[in-house]
Amino acid sequence: IAFAAQAYKVPAEQVVFLAGRVRIGNEEISFSELVAQAYLNRVSLSATGFYATPDIHYDRDKARGQPFYYFAYGAAVSEVVIDTLTGENRVLRIDILHDVGKSLNPAVDMGQIEGGFIQGLGWLTTEELCWDDAGQLQTHAPSTYKIPTTNDRPDDMRIAIWERGENRSETIYRSKAVGEPPLMLALSVFSALTEAVAAAGGNTVFPALDAPATPERILMAVEDVRARATSGGGSVRGGG
């Protein structure tokens, strides 16, 4: 409005937007014409804004408040096998139950859960960042930064949406976001790998297994638990 009023030398009150057209004083032009004129005069017609999530408050000192509008919940159980001679491993089966609130499209939500889990699987088992002594990243290409492939997907993958889920917060049809939360479900794979390494040492010491749990790190962890179990060193595992 300000540009049109200035360009045509009329009061701002005489600039009226119609259906696809603009009336400026006694003259009427198409909306596209006004846009073109603004562009040629380097006048930006864009606008930006930010959505402020309601009811968000948190006191870091007291650890009290509501840092998120709502939470999404999920549970996963993974079955894995490791080769104690090479560190190679496979995920044999995964069972997932995930809360998506009231699902808007179960087929899409199931795909999001599976995709998020596989992404998390790569984060925790294959996607390793390595730098040389000069600080240059060495795993910067598809040949060195190993993301999961279709062969890494468990053959037995059982996913279920919590059917009684309904978001208590006022979201669209009481649904919940399902794009990112399932990534964390892959922690069950890392936990299962840790348990498998512990079993290689007789379940007497807790493994020093770091993420991502690559075959090299698994092999090193297996050798470490066996050495500590034999020597009697290390922390004792507890049941749970």
C-alpha positions in Angstrom: 0.0 0.0 0.0 2.8 2.4 0.9 4.6 1.8 -2.4 1.4 2.2 -4.5 0.5 5.4 -2.7 3.9 6.8 -3.2 4.3 5.7 -6.8 0.9 7.1 -7.9 0.9 10.1 -5.5 -2.4 9.4 -3.8 -3.3 9.0 -0.1 -2.9 5.4 1.3 -6.7 5.3 1.9 -7.2 5.4 -1.9 -5.3 2.1 -2.5 -7.8 -0.7 -2.5 -7.0 -4.4 -3.3 -9.7 -6.2 -5.3 -9.9 -9.7 -6.8 -6.7 -9.8 -8.8 -6.6 -6.1 -9.3 -5.7 -2.9 -7.4 -7.6 0.4 -7.5 -5.2 3.3 -6.9 -7.1 6.6 -6.8 -9.0 6.8 -10.1 -6.8 4.2 -11.8 -7.1 0.5 -11.7 -4.3 -2.0 -12.6 -3.8 -5.7 -12.2 -2.1 -7.0 -9.1 0.7 -8.5 -11.2 1.4 -5.1 -12.6 1.8 -3.6 -9.2 4.1 -6.5 -8.2 6.2 -6.0 -11.3 6.5 -2.2 -10.5 7.5 -2.9 -6.9 10.2 -5.4 -8.1 11.6 -2.9 -10.6 11.8 -0.3 -7.8 13.5 -2.8 -5.5 10.6 -2.8 -3.0 10.2 -6.1 -1.1 6.7 -7.4 -0.9 7.7 -10.3 1.4 7.1 -10.5 5.1 8.5 -12.8 7.8 7.0 -14.0 11.1 7.5 -16.4 13.9 5.1 -18.8 15.6 5.3 -18.5 19.4 4.3 -21.8 21.0 1.8 -21.1 23.7 2.2 -22.0 27.4 6.0 -22.6 27.2 7.9 -21.6 30.3 10.9 -23.1 32.2 13.0 -22.1 35.2 16.5 -23.7 34.7 17.6 -22.9 38.2 14.6 -24.7 39.8 14.2 -27.3 36.9 10.5 -26.5 36.8 8.1 -25.5 34.1 6.9 -26.7 30.7 9.7 -26.6 28.2 7.6 -28.2 25.4 4.0 -28.0 24.4 3.6 -31.8 24.6 5.6 -35.0 24.6 5.5 -38.0 22.3 6.2 -41.4 23.8 7.5 -44.6 22.4 9.0 -48.0 23.3 11.3 -50.3 21.4 12.8 -53.7 21.9 15.7 -54.8 19.7 17.2 -58.2 19.1 20.8 -58.2 17.7 23.6 -60.7 17.0 27.3 -59.9 17.0 30.3 -61.7 15.6 32.9 -61.7 18.4 35.7 -62.4 16.0 35.1 -59.4 13.6 32.7 -57.1 15.5 30.1 -57.4 12.6 26.5 -57.2 13.8 23.0 -57.5 12.6 19.6 -56.3 13.9 17.4 -59.4 13.8 14.2 -58.0 15.0 12.7 -54.7 16.3 9.4 -54.2 18.0 8.1 -50.6 18.3 5.1 -49.1 19.9 4.8 -45.4 19.3 2.5 -42.6 20.4 1.4 -40.3 17.6 -1.6 -38.8 19.4 -4.7 -39.3 17.3 -3.3 -40.4 13.9 -4.3 -38.4 10.9 -2.9 -40.9 8.5 -1.7 -44.2 10.0 0.1 -45.3 6.8 2.1 -42.1 6.7 2.8 -42.3 10.4 4.0 -45.9 10.2 6.4 -44.8 7.4 7.7 -41.9 9.5 8.3 -44.2 12.5 10.2 -46.7 10.4 12.2 -44.0 8.6 13.1 -42.2 11.9 14.2 -45.5 13.5 16.4 -46.4 10.5 18.0 -42.9 10.6 18.6 -43.4 14.3 20.1 -46.8 13.6 22.7 -45.1 11.4 23.4 -42.4 14.0 24.2 -45.0 16.6 25.9 -47.8 14.6 27.5 -46.6 11.3 27.7 -42.8 10.9 31.1 -42.1 12.3 32.9 -38.7 12.1 36.7 -39.0 11.8 39.2 -36.1 11.6 42.9 -36.3 10.8 45.6 -34.6 12.9 45.2 -31.3 10.9 41.5 -31.2 11.8 40.2 -32.1 8.4 37.1 -34.2 8.3 37.8 -37.6 6.6 34.3 -39.0 6.6 32.8 -36.5 4.2 31.6 -38.5 1.3 29.2 -41.4 0.6 32.2 -43.7 0.4 33.4 -42.9 3.9 30.3 -41.6 5.8 28.2 -44.8 6.1 24.5 -44.3 6.2 22.1 -47.2 6.6 21.1 -49.1 3.4 18.1 -51.4 2.8 20.3 -54.3 3.8 20.6 -52.8 7.3 16.8 -52.8 7.9 15.8 -55.7 10.2 14.0 -58.5 8.3 11.5 -58.7 11.2 10.3 -55.2 11.9 7.0 -54.9 13.9 5.6 -51.4 14.3 2.4 -50.5 16.0 0.7 -47.2 16.7 -0.7 -46.7 20.2 -4.4 -46.9 19.3 -5.6 -45.1 22.4 -3.4 -42.2 21.8 -5.0 -38.7 21.8 -3.0 -35.6 22.5 -4.2 -33.8 25.6 -2.9 -30.5 24.2 -4.9 -28.6 21.6 -3.2 -29.7 18.4 -4.8 -30.4 15.0 -7.3 -33.2 15.6 -5.3 -34.1 18.8 -2.4 -35.4 16.7 1.3 -35.4 17.6 4.5 -34.8 15.5 6.0 -38.0 14.3 8.9 -36.9 12.1 11.7 -36.8 14.6 10.8 -38.6 17.9 11.2 -42.1 16.4 14.9 -41.5 15.8 15.5 -42.0 19.6 13.9 -45.5 19.4 17.1 -46.7 17.9 18.7 -46.4 21.3 17.2 -49.9 21.9 19.6 -51.2 19.3 22.6 -49.6 21.0 21.4 -51.1 24.3 21.1 -54.5 22.8 24.6 -54.3 21.3 25.9 -53.3 24.7 24.2 -56.3 26.2 25.6 -58.6 23.5 29.1 -57.4 24.2 28.6 -57.9 27.9 27.5 -61.5 27.3 30.8 -62.1 25.5 32.5 -61.3 28.9 30.1 -63.6 30.9 27.9 -60.6 32.0 30.4 -59.8 34.7 31.6 -56.4 33.6 29.9 -53.4 31.9 31.2 -52.8 28.4 33.0 -49.6 27.4 31.1 -49.3 24.1 30.8 -45.9 22.5 28.5 -44.7 19.8 28.5 -45.2 16.9 28.9 -48.9 17.6 30.8 -49.7 14.5 32.2 -53.2 14.1 35.7 -52.0 15.1 34.4 -50.5 18.3 32.3 -53.6 19.1 35.4 -55.8 18.6 37.4 -53.6 20.8 34.7 -53.7 23.5 34.5 -57.5 23.3 38.2 -57.9 23.8 38.1 -55.4 26.6 35.3 -57.1 28.6 36.9 -60.5 28.1 40.2 -59.1 29.4 38.6 -57.4 32.4 36.4 -60.4 33.2 39.5 -62.7 33.3 41.5 -60.3 35.4 38.5 -59.6 37.7 38.6 -55.8 37.0 35.9 -53.5 36.0 32.4 -52.7 37.3 30.0 -55.5 38.1 26.8 -55.5 36.1 23.5 -55.3 37.8 20.2 -56.9 36.9 17.2 -54.9 35.8 
